[in-house]
Amino acid sequence: MNIITREMKANLKSLIIWSIGVLFMVGAGMGKYAGMGGSGETMNELMAEMPDSLQAIMGTAGFDLSKALGFYGLLYLYLIVMATIHAVMLGANIIAKEELDKTVEFLLVKPISRVKVISFKLVAALLNVFVVNLVTLVSSIIIVGRSAEGEKVVGDIVLLMVGMFCLQIIFLVIGTAIAAVYKNAKKAGAISTGILLITFLLAIIINLDQRLEALRYITPFKYFEAESILNTSGLDPVFLGLSLIIVVVLTFTTYHYYKKKDLHL
Amino acid sequence: MNVIEINRLTKMYGKSRGITDVSFSVEEGEIFGFIGPNGAGKSTTIRLLLSLIYPTSGSATIFGKDVVKFAPEIKKEIGYLPSEVFYYDNMKVIDLLKYSASFYKKDCTKRITELAEVMELDLTKKIDDLSLGNKKKVGIVQGLLHEPKLIILDEPTSGLDPLMQQRFFDLLEKENQKGATILFSSHILSEVQRLCDRVAIIKDGAIVQVEKISELKQNNYKKFKIETVLPLSGDYFEMPGVNQLEVKGTTTSFIFRGDINTVMQKVSTVEIANLWVEEPDLEEIFMHFYQREE
């Protein structure tokens, strides 16, 4: 328990900053929608005239931008990028920082097993990403709700946030696993964010070229896209299952490697 | 009973050496010195004992329990002071000590204030603002606050001024009298000499010798300085047991270990102007261990 409290305190500042960040993103993003006024249809036409590739890169394909929720779907892409960057960095850092700050000699000479240390840290990290998710959820419901004229948005936003939470956990454990596996703690953060960037770019490349559809299983950014969540029946059970498998495997990896790791200073 | 038992402990960092085949044991209630130059493997051995790193081969037990398998259990009774202390940023001294205490299932509040008083440590300061010496004091309090049965110290005196060093040694002696066993690693001989009962000397990752301080100092070694009438050839005293042979004109000096008669016979065959036979201090004996294989 003491480790969880310690971690919550240590991460409080960063949590507040990220929360303000997503809040600002939702506010400013939806502010743009409100600013368009009734010109939503024109916006749709404008978008439609853009080359497909540009649409793919901006992630605008398939959204009805004249609707608040459609516009929010566009914004969702940027929200998940923010939330996953937070998660992956938090995951890598929460494990690696004891080695980086050389506090392993403090923590791991205490009568506590490494398994417990990891468990407490994972709980603290989960609480952190949960708060970011909750802030996004609440601010989205309020801000999108205000722009929506009679549209029902809450259900869809909740679904989107469940998807985002899955992605957050996936990237959180990508971070912890890398920090546990890599001998050099300094590189853990860089490698983790590198993986995030690569999977994100891969998702865009898949959007550009339909022939690469098969690769969508490799990049989590293709698992819960706003387009399919909003336009069809919600979260895809295949990808939910796949997410679960990834999270279980990477959590196991984190424990397994950290247990055996030589902690260097 | 042996509190620490190290059995052919070996640690390789990839292909580079950590320690090889280290074996020694520390008895209950003793203050055991662990000396060697920087990079000899003292910290590696200690980190293996604390299972911060894991052995390539060999094993070690503390309180009769394997250090890897029973790590969390063993650590209830271990207090550790690292050579360099690093703490979480942005914490007050008292918060850090309370955090440290929260891992042990006993109330350490009284003990914290006691120790802080002895070491003249301001508990309300932020750790970031502390000097190196004061950080070290935090480490000392932190290592002793749960009244451990085994105290492991890795170069504990660096950064402490002589007065505090004295207080710290007094503190250790008090803990020792109460029954605590102490493993004291250092490269400074005088402090080991003062405090320890026995000492293990480590060099290049291997134990060179384990000996009682008293034996190391008294029994075997003699420091010879001989002034002869005529200059001697450089290798005149080259014989088994002679170390650190130095010839400067008519003055010859060396450290001798072995049957004193053999040297005396050799001395008697030259005409001498003056002769000193002294107890070498530990430093000089120590040099002998370092130089032997070179």
Chai-1 contact restraints between the chains, C-beta under 6 A:
chainA,res_idxA,chainB,res_idxB,connection_type,confidence,min_distance_angstrom,max_distance_angstrom,comment,restraint_id
A,N2,B,S102,contact,1.0,0.0,6.0,A-B,restraint_1
A,K102,B,F86,contact,1.0,0.0,6.0,A-B,restraint_2
A,T103,B,F86,contact,1.0,0.0,6.0,A-B,restraint_3
A,E105,B,P82,contact,1.0,0.0,6.0,A-B,restraint_4
A,L108,B,L52,contact,1.0,0.0,6.0,A-B,restraint_5
A,V109,B,L50,contact,1.0,0.0,6.0,A-B,restraint_6
A,V109,B,K75,contact,1.0,0.0,6.0,A-B,restraint_7
A,V109,B,Y80,contact,1.0,0.0,6.0,A-B,restraint_8
A,K110,B,F103,contact,1.0,0.0,6.0,A-B,restraint_9
A,P111,B,P72,contact,1.0,0.0,6.0,A-B,restraint_10
A,P111,B,K75,contact,1.0,0.0,6.0,A-B,restraint_11
A,P111,B,K76,contact,1.0,0.0,6.0,A-B,restraint_12
A,I112,B,P72,contact,1.0,0.0,6.0,A-B,restraint_13
A,S113,B,P72,contact,1.0,0.0,6.0,A-B,restraint_14
A,D262,B,I53,contact,1.0,0.0,6.0,A-B,restraint_15
A,L263,B,L52,contact,1.0,0.0,6.0,A-B,restraint_16
